[in-house]
Amino acid sequence: MKLANIILEIDYKSYEAMVQVTFGEEGAEGYDDALRALPGVTTVTKASSNAEVGKVNYKVKLITQKTPQEAFEAFKNNATAKYTNVVSVEVGENTIEEK
Protein backbone atom coordinates (compact mmCIF):
# COMPACT_ATOMS: atom_id res chain seq x y z
CA MET A 1 0.00 0.00 0.00
CA LYS A 2 1.32 3.43 -0.91
CA LEU A 3 1.89 6.08 1.73
CA ALA A 4 -0.46 8.48 -0.11
CA ASN A 5 -3.33 5.99 0.23
CA ILE A 6 -2.70 5.60 3.96
CA ILE A 7 -2.70 9.37 4.48
CA LEU A 8 -6.04 9.67 2.64
CA GLU A 9 -7.61 7.03 4.90
CA ILE A 10 -6.73 9.00 8.03
CA ASP A 11 -9.39 11.61 7.21
CA TYR A 12 -12.24 9.07 7.25
CA LYS A 13 -14.31 8.58 10.39
CA SER A 14 -17.00 6.07 11.28
CA TYR A 15 -20.27 7.06 12.91
CA GLU A 16 -23.13 4.94 14.16
CA ALA A 17 -26.70 5.99 14.99
CA MET A 18 -30.20 4.66 15.42
CA VAL A 19 -32.39 5.45 12.43
CA GLN A 20 -36.15 5.02 12.03
CA VAL A 21 -37.36 4.43 8.47
CA THR A 22 -41.02 4.69 7.51
CA PHE A 23 -42.01 2.67 4.45
CA GLY A 24 -44.96 3.02 2.09
CA GLU A 25 -47.53 0.47 0.95
CA GLU A 26 -44.97 -2.04 -0.33
CA GLY A 27 -43.63 -2.58 3.19
CA ALA A 28 -40.07 -2.97 4.40
CA GLU A 29 -39.31 -6.38 2.93
CA GLY A 30 -35.94 -6.40 1.16
CA TYR A 31 -34.96 -2.86 2.05
CA ASP A 32 -32.31 -3.87 4.61
CA ASP A 33 -29.90 -4.72 1.80
CA ALA A 34 -31.03 -1.72 -0.25
CA LEU A 35 -30.08 0.65 2.57
CA ARG A 36 -26.70 -1.08 2.87
CA ALA A 37 -26.08 -0.26 -0.80
CA LEU A 38 -26.28 3.51 -0.24
CA PRO A 39 -23.02 5.51 -0.44
CA GLY A 40 -20.97 5.58 2.76
CA VAL A 41 -22.99 2.90 4.54
CA THR A 42 -20.90 0.10 6.06
CA THR A 43 -23.51 -1.76 8.14
CA VAL A 44 -27.27 -1.75 8.64
CA THR A 45 -28.68 -3.86 11.47
CA LYS A 46 -32.41 -4.16 12.09
CA ALA A 47 -33.10 -3.32 15.74
CA SER A 48 -36.92 -3.55 15.70
CA SER A 49 -39.87 -3.27 13.37
CA ASN A 50 -43.59 -2.57 13.42
CA ALA A 51 -45.12 -3.97 10.24
CA GLU A 52 -48.57 -2.55 11.00
CA VAL A 53 -47.37 1.06 10.73
CA GLY A 54 -44.52 0.37 8.29
CA LYS A 55 -41.70 1.55 10.57
CA VAL A 56 -38.35 -0.15 11.10
CA ASN A 57 -35.56 0.90 13.48
CA TYR A 58 -32.02 0.29 12.28
CA LYS A 59 -28.55 0.75 13.68
CA VAL A 60 -26.66 2.35 10.79
CA LYS A 61 -22.90 2.76 10.57
CA LEU A 62 -21.36 5.18 8.07
CA ILE A 63 -17.81 5.98 6.99
CA THR A 64 -17.26 9.55 5.87
CA GLN A 65 -15.09 12.63 5.75
CA LYS A 66 -18.10 14.80 6.62
CA THR A 67 -19.40 15.77 10.04
CA PRO A 68 -21.80 13.20 11.52
CA GLN A 69 -24.80 15.47 10.98
CA GLU A 70 -23.89 16.03 7.31
CA ALA A 71 -23.26 12.31 6.78
CA PHE A 72 -26.60 11.21 8.21
CA GLU A 73 -28.41 14.01 6.35
CA ALA A 74 -26.88 12.67 3.13
CA PHE A 75 -28.01 9.15 4.11
CA LYS A 76 -31.58 10.45 4.63
CA ASN A 77 -31.58 12.30 1.30
CA ASN A 78 -30.13 9.33 -0.60
CA ALA A 79 -32.62 6.86 0.89
CA THR A 80 -35.69 8.96 0.14
CA ALA A 81 -34.47 9.95 -3.34
CA LYS A 82 -33.41 6.48 -4.47
CA TYR A 83 -36.24 4.37 -3.02
CA THR A 84 -39.78 5.59 -3.66
CA ASN A 85 -41.18 3.29 -0.96
CA VAL A 86 -39.10 5.06 1.72
CA VAL A 87 -41.50 7.70 3.03
CA SER A 88 -39.28 9.22 5.73
CA VAL A 89 -36.00 8.70 7.56
CA GLU A 90 -35.46 9.99 11.08
CA VAL A 91 -32.03 9.91 12.71
CA GLY A 92 -31.83 9.82 16.50
CA GLU A 93 -29.49 12.80 16.90
CA ASN A 94 -28.72 11.79 20.51
CA THR A 95 -27.65 8.31 19.37
CA ILE A 96 -24.85 9.40 17.02
CA GLU A 97 -21.50 8.01 18.16
CA GLU A 98 -18.06 8.02 16.62
CA LYS A 99 -16.73 4.48 16.21
N, C-alpha and C positions, 0 to 999 in steps of 0.2 A: 504494500500500500504506500502511495506517495505521501510525503509530508503535507502537501497542499490539500489533499483529501482529508487528512486528519484534522487540520486546522479548520476546515469548513464544517466538520461535524461538531466542533466545540460549541458553535453558536446554536445548535438545536437543543430544545428542551422538551421534556415530556410532561403533559398535564393530564389529570384524570378528574372526571366529574360525573355526577348523577344527572341523567338527562331523561325527561319525560317526553315521549313522542305520541301524538294523537294521530290515529289513522282514520281514513275515510271508510266508505262502504265495503271495500275489498278486504278489509281487515289487515292484521299485522303479519300474516303468514308469509314467510320467505324474506321479510325485510331485514332480518338480523344480518344476513350476508350482504344485502344491498347497502346497508349503512357502513359496513366494514370496507366497502369498496370506494367510499368517498375519500377525497384527497386529505392526507395527513392523519387519517385514522389508523391506529395500530391494533386496537382491540375494542370489541363491543361485546359486553356480557349482559344477558337479560337478567335483571334483578327481580322484577315482578311484572305481572300483566293483569289487565282487567278487560277481557274480551267483550263484555257487554257494552262498555263505553268506548272501546277501541283505543285504550291507552296502555302503553308499555313503558316501564322504567328500565333504563339501561345504565350500566357503568361504562363510560366511553373514555378511552385513552387516546390522546393525540400527540404527535410529534411536530414541532413547529419552531420557527424563528420569531413568530409574533408573540405578543402578550397573550396571556390565557384568555382574556375577554375577547380579543380580536380573533383568536383561533376558534373559540366556541361559537362566536357570531358567524364566522365563515362556515363552520359545520352546519349551523342552523340554516343559513342561506342556501348552501349546496343541497341539503336534504330536501328542503321544500321546493327548490327549483328543479331538481332532477327527478324526483318521484312525486307524481301527481296525487298519489294516495296518502302522502304525508301532509296532514292538515296543519299541524303546528309542532314546534320543537321548543321545549322549555328547558333551560339549563339551570340547575340549582347553583346559583352563584356562590353560596356558602360552602358548597361541596368541592369546589375546585382546589386541587392540590397539585403541587409540583412533584413529579416522581423521578 
